[in-house]
Amino acid sequence: MKKFSLPGLIFVVATCNFAGATTIDFEQLADSTQLTTQYAGLTFTNAVQLTADNPDHDFADFPAHSGQGVITNDPDQDMEIVFDALQDGISVYYTDFFDLTVSAYDASNNLLGSATGAGNIGESSLLSLNLTGISRLLFSDGTGIPQQFVLDDLTFTTGDPGNPGDPGGPGNGLTPEPGTLVLLGTGLAGVVGMARRRAKSLIA
C-alpha cells in the first residue's frame, strides 16, 4: 500500500477548490461616505455608509447588527448593488419602518427572485436569497414616501472561478469538487494508517 505523508495531505487540503463566502461589515470607511466602488468587486448606487451611534444622524431606531458601521439608502431612493462576479447566494441584516424587498437579477437583467422582510424598526433582521448567478441586487421598501432603511453585514458567495460559464457547477457554495473529495479521503486514510503503524511499533 502506498504511504501518504503529512505534507502530502496538507497539499491535498490546500488545493481543494472551495468557493469563497465574503462578509462586508461596513466598518472600514468614514462616516457619511457616499458608496460607489470602495469595496472591491461591488458597485453601489444610492448608498451611504454611516456610523449608527452618531446622534447627528438620528438613527437610534436603526441598530447595526455588528460594530457601528451600516449603510443606508439615499432618501426615497432604491439601493442597488452590482457584483463584478456572479454570486450564488446573499444575506444581509436590515432595519426598516416598512417591509423591505431585495430583488436579484442575472447578468442579462432577468429577475431571478426576491425576498421580503417585515418592518422591524429597532431591530436587525436577516434577509437572504439562495439563488445561482446573481449579478445585481435591488433593495426597495416600495412605500413611495421619503423613508430610509439600513443594511449591515452583507454576505455573498462567489461561484467557482474555474467554471465561469456554469455558476451553479461543481465547486460552488463552499462544496469541493468530487475528485478533490476522493483525494482528500485517500490522504486521510493514509495518515490514519501511519498513525496505527506507529502505535503498534511503540507497543511492540
Secondary structure, DSSP 4 states (H G I P E B T S, - for coil): -----HHHHHHHHHT-----EEEE-S-SS-TTEEPSS-STTEEEESEEEEETT-GGG--TTS--SSSSEEEEEPTT--EEEEEEEEEEEEEEEEEESS-EEEEEE-TT--EEEEEEE---TTS-EEEEE--SSEEEEEEE----SS--EEEEEEEEEEPPTT-TT-TTSTT-TT---HHHHHHHHHHHHHHHHHHHHHHHHHH-
